[in-house]
Amino acid sequence: MEIIIEEISHGHKLLGRHKFAADSISIGRGYDNDIIISDPHVCADHLHLQFNGEHWFVSDQGSINGSYLEHSKENIIQHQVKSGDIITIGKSQVRLVFPSHPVDESIAISPFESLINLARHPLALALNISLFAFIAGWIIDLGNVNEVTLTQMIVPTIGLTFAFALWPAGLALVSHLTKHDARFWTQVGISFIFFNLMWFSDIFENIVHFNTSSNFSMVWIIAIIPLLLAFCLFWLNCYVGFHMTLRRRNLVSLCLVLLLFGGSLIIQMSKQPDFNPRPQFNTKIMSPAFLFAPSSNVERFVSDSAKLFDKVTKQAEEDSKE
């Protein structure tokens, strides 16, 4: 009777799989074993499996550290194998399954898998990275009050581009170590697409603030756009790099968004004084080309300003009555 022996991590990640049709199988660190475990805590001749014609039995061969069923502290002298048994030997684990052992349901390929693969196309990669570098250079130029030469702008632009590339590179490394499939260029393509979208969302938010008052009711909706973009980026990073259920992928993406933006919000709030005598308003002035709201003459501006004092006076009267 055939048996499958899987080498797994303590997190039950598959490291290797072996299928045998023999009636006797040996596991250990010695080179004469059917399965060689590279673990210094495993003995040269550690574990034996024997088929008696009806059942498989596993027995420890007098090893120093013993062999244990998962969640059990009793050393295995002789145990009748049940499909799915996990046995700890040294600091390693093996799982024993029969050919009839059920497997998980197949995961359907996402309909936008083709779009994800398009992100790693050389032309798409070149366009996205070039666009990111152009926008980064433009922002660096706008942030300098003095005239910046091309050489002075290129160095920080390249540095910023490489700094942002560390995120997909790190994901690809972790994916290679856990899933043995880095998909580096796919991670780079997806990440830079969303980095560019975040640049544009920031520009769009500044244009909205420039054309509206501070009490504009839709401002908070505009502020949600970066959160949604970050969630989608993390979700796709997890989809490409790791085998996760939909629920776990959503949870990880949400936690990363809360960690990123929640941490920034806490830092900003900690720097704000308890009382600020200066009014809070958007001080960023953009080019007149970005002004789409109708202009206001002096008389109307003064009239609208007076209404602010009316609101304060009314609020003060209500507070005094209380």
Secondary structure, DSSP 4 states (H G I P E B T S, - for coil): --EEEEEE-TT--EEEEEEE-SSEEEEESSTTSSEE---TTS-SS-EEEEE-SS-EEEEE-S-SS-EEETT--SB-SSEE--TTEEEEETTEEEEEE-TT---PPPPPPPTTHHHHHHTTSHHHHHHHHHHHHHHHHHHHHHT-SS---HHHHHHHHHHHHHHHHHHHHHHHHHHHHHHS---HHHHHHHHHHHHHHHHHHHHHHHHHHHHS-TT-TTHHHHHHHHHHHHHHHHHHHHHHHS---HHHHHHHHHHHHIIIIIHHHHHHHHHS-S--SSPP-------GGG--SPP--HHHHHHHHHHHHHHHHHHHHHHHH-
